[in-house]
């Protein structure tokens, strides 16, 4: 029989103790994270998202190619930054959430994306996207969080009170809007806690006067709405949006004070964009002479349909393994 040294026995007991186990779990608290790892997932991500990648001349390119390239560069860089943050500190929950989201957006490694989401949810974490809720306000942004409990909706202005607008649409602020970039990493609590919290440890949610509406008390972000997965009956994927359909109505108010009571979220989760294909109109240009060109073209927009489908599939894989939530067949073509 192999005899274990007393020192090894003590070391094994320490590793299995609750204090050490808690320290090894994911956390949003900067006090328990490597400083540079935390700054990568907040300040560096803010600088990446807000870095100019196009110029005014690109607006004349009807193919949208410059904007597709810019968004692709942003997404690639966001994944690289989050992966570097994880290298520096595997406990960084913001980095875990950002890696999982970017893998879903890019769609290059579905198995890894599922594994990251499984680990994130198992440790109490959340996926987060900025979003447009078209049935509420097409010119407002929201932050949406998805965890094992359900879907959470926050006003963009709740996380970034001093944001500016361009042509009536919100612009992303820089690192000074610290709470927004924490939320972009799935952490909706305050960054000043003294413990090692999960994303919603500081968020004490109580029912309000409107069914489906939740409000926070404390130092976290106030939720506009919360929908538990048990109430979600269907998730439909379109070309540009996803529909989350549920049984009980919720009320959502935008930063522009537009208020709607809904039984579905018609939402575009930011991260992918469509393409435009141009086709010559039938018969146009047939009678051209050498010095004239009378051809006409029509543009056909195609949304990132596969992106919408990926989102719903990775979510239900974790929150609905029994297959209760309906997933209607995706219809390709024009429209939402």
N, C-alpha and C positions, 0 to 999 in steps of 0.2 A: 504494500500500500504506500502511495506517495504521501509524504508528510508536507503540509503547507506551513510556511513560516508565519509566525505571528504578525509580522509586518504586512504580509500579503493578505491575511485574513482581515486586518483592520482596513486596508486599502479597499478591499472588495465591499466591505460593509459601508464605507463612506460613499463609494460610488452609487450604491443602491439606496442611499438615504433620500428622503423627500426633498431636503434642501438642495442637494446636488442635482437630483432629477429635475427639479423646477428650474434650476439655473441653466440646464441643458436644453430646455424647451424654447420654442420661439417666443420672441417678445418684441413689442413696439417701443419699449422704454429706452430712450437714449442713454440713461444712466447705467444700463446693463449691456450696452453694445459698444463695439469698437467705434471710436469717434469717426474715423475716415469711412468706415462702412456705412454708418448712419448718414453722413453728409452726401455720400454717393446716391443714396436712395431718396434724398430730399433736394438738396441744393443742385447737385449735378443733373438730376432728372429734370428739374425745373429749367436749367440752362439748355438742356438738350431739346426739350419741347418748344421752348420759345426762341431758339436760334433761327434767324432768317435763312431760308433755303431757296426762296424764289424771289424774282424781281417783277417790276411792273410789266415788263415786256412779255413775261410768261403768260399773262392774262390773254394774250392774243393767240395762244396756241390752243386751237379748238380740240385737239386730241387729248388734252389734260395730262400729257406725258410728264411735263415738268413737275406737276403736283403729285403724280403717282411716284415719281422718283424721290421727291422730297419726303413723302410719307414713308416710303420704304426705308430711306436712310434714317428717319426718326425712330422707326420701330426697331431696326437693327441695332442702333446705338443704345436704345432703352434696354434691350436685352443684354447687351455687352456690359453696360453699367451695372445692372442688377446682378449679373453673374460675378462681376468683380467684387461687388459688395458682399456676396455670399462667400467668396474665397476668403475675404478678410474676417467675416464673422458669420458662421452658419446659423446662428440664433436670430439673425436679423429678419423679422417677420415681414417688414416692408419689402425686402429683397425677394423673399420667397413668393410673396403675392405678385410682385412685378414680373418675376421670371415666368410664373404660371400664366399670367395674362398675355405676355408677349409671345409665348409659345402658341397660345390659342390664336392670336392675331396672325402670326406668321404662317402657321399651319404646316411647318416643315417636319415636326417630330411629334406626332399625335400621342405616341406611347409615353414619351417623357412628359408631355403636357398633362396627361391623365395622372401620372404618378406624382407630379408636383402638386396638383390640385388635391389629390387624396391625402398627401402628407399635410398640406396647408389646412384643410378642413379638419383633419384629425387633431391638429394642434390648436383648434379654435380660431383659425385665421379666416380671412375673407378675400375674395376676388373683388376688384374695384375697377370701374370704368367711369369716365365722364360720358354724358349721354344727352341726347335730345329726345324729350317726350313730346311727340308731335301732336297728340290729342290734348295736351295741356298748353304748350307754348312753343312754336317752332323757332322762336328767336331767344330762347333761354336754354341754359345748360343746367344739368343736374349731375350729382355724383351718385352712382348706384353701386351698392355692395351686395355680394352674394356669398352667404356662408351656409353652414349646414342647417341653420334654423329657418332661413327665408331670404326675402328680397328687401333691401333697405334703400330708401330714397332720401337724398339730402339736396337741398337747394345749393347751387354753385356759390351763391353769395353768402351762405352760411359758413362755408369753408374759406372763402376769399371775399371778405366784406368790401374791399376797395377795388374790385376789378373794374376795368374799363371796357368800352365797347367800340367796335368798328362796324359801320353800316348796320347798327342796331343789334349786332351779335356779340356776345362776350369774347374778350381776348384773354388768353391765359396769362396770368401774372408771373413774375419771377420768383426767386427763392424767398423774397420777403413774405409771401403768403404761405408760411410754413405749414399751417393746418391743412391747406389744400393738398400739398404734396405728400403729407402724411396720409390723407384720405386716398390719394391716388395709389398709395401702397396698401390700402385696405385697413388702415388704422384710424378709427374715427374718434378715439378718445383724446384727452389732453396729453401733451408731451411732457408734462411737469410732474407726473406721478412719481411716487417714491418706491413703488413696488415693481413687480414684473408682470404687468397685466396682459390679458388677452385683449383683442380689439375692442370688445364691448364691456370690459370690466367696469369702466368708469361711467357707462351709459345706463342710467336707471330709467327704464321706459315705463310710463304709466299711461293708461287709456285716457284719451281726451274726450271732448263732447261729441266728436265725430267718429263713428265706427271705422276702424281701419287706420285711423290717424294715431301716430305715436309722437310723444314729445320727450325730450331729455331733461333731467334735472341733474345738475352737477356741471362738470367742466368739459363734457364732450359735445359733439355736434348734435343739434336738434334734428331729429328725423321728421321728414315730411310725411312719410308713410312707411309701414312695415306690412309685408304680406308673407305669412308662414307658408312653407311648401305644402303643408297639409291643405291649404285653401286653393292652391294652384291646380287647375283642372286641365290646362292645355297650353302648350308652347308651340306657336306656329312660326316658321321661318320664311321670310319673303326675300325680295331682292336687296332691299335697303334697310329693312327693319325686322325686328322680332316682336311678336305679340305674346305677352304673358297674360293669360286669361284666368280669372279667379272668380270665386263665388260671392264673396262679400265686397261691397264697394269701399273704396278708399278715396280720400280727398287730398289733392295735391295742389299747392299754390306755387307759382313761379316767382322769380325775382322781379318780374314785371307786373306782379299782383294779379295775374290771370289764375283763376281758380276753377278746377274741374273735379267732379266726383265721377270715378271711373270703376269699371269692372274688368278693365284690361289696360295694360301698358303697351302702347304702340311706340317702340323705342329703337333708336339708332344708337348702338354702343360704339363710341368713337374708336377708330383704329384701322379701318379699311375703307376704300372708296371704289367706285365703279369705273367703267371705261365708256368711251363713246366710239361707235363705229359709224363711218360715213359711207353711204352707198349712193351710186348714181341713180337718179330718177329714171324710171323706164321711159325710153323714147327720146329723152332729152339729148340734144347735141347731134341727132341723126342727120340734120340738114346743114351742118356746119360747113363753111367754106374755109379756105386756108387762113384767112385773116380774122376769123371769129370763133368764139367758143361759147355755145349756149347751153352747155351742160349744167344741170342743177343736181344738188346732192341733199340728202336728208340724213340727219344724225339719229342714231339709235343708241339710247343709253342702256347699259347693262350694269346692274348692281353687283356687289360682292356677295352673291347668294351663298357660296360655299362657306364664307365666313360666318354668316348667320346660322347656318346649319351646324357648324362646329361648336358654336357657343352653346346651343341648346343640348347637343349630344354630350358634351363634357359635363354640363351641369346635372342632367338627369342621371348620368352614370353614378354620381355621388349621392344625390339627394333623393333619388327615386329608383332604387335598384329593383323594386318590384314591378315597375312599369305601369303604375297607376296613372301618371300624367300622360295625356294623349299628345302624340307628335304627328300632326297631319302631314301628308305627303307634300313636299315642297313643290310649288308650281313655278317653273321658269317662264320668263317672258317679260313683257312690259308691266309697269306699275310697281307698287310698293313691294 
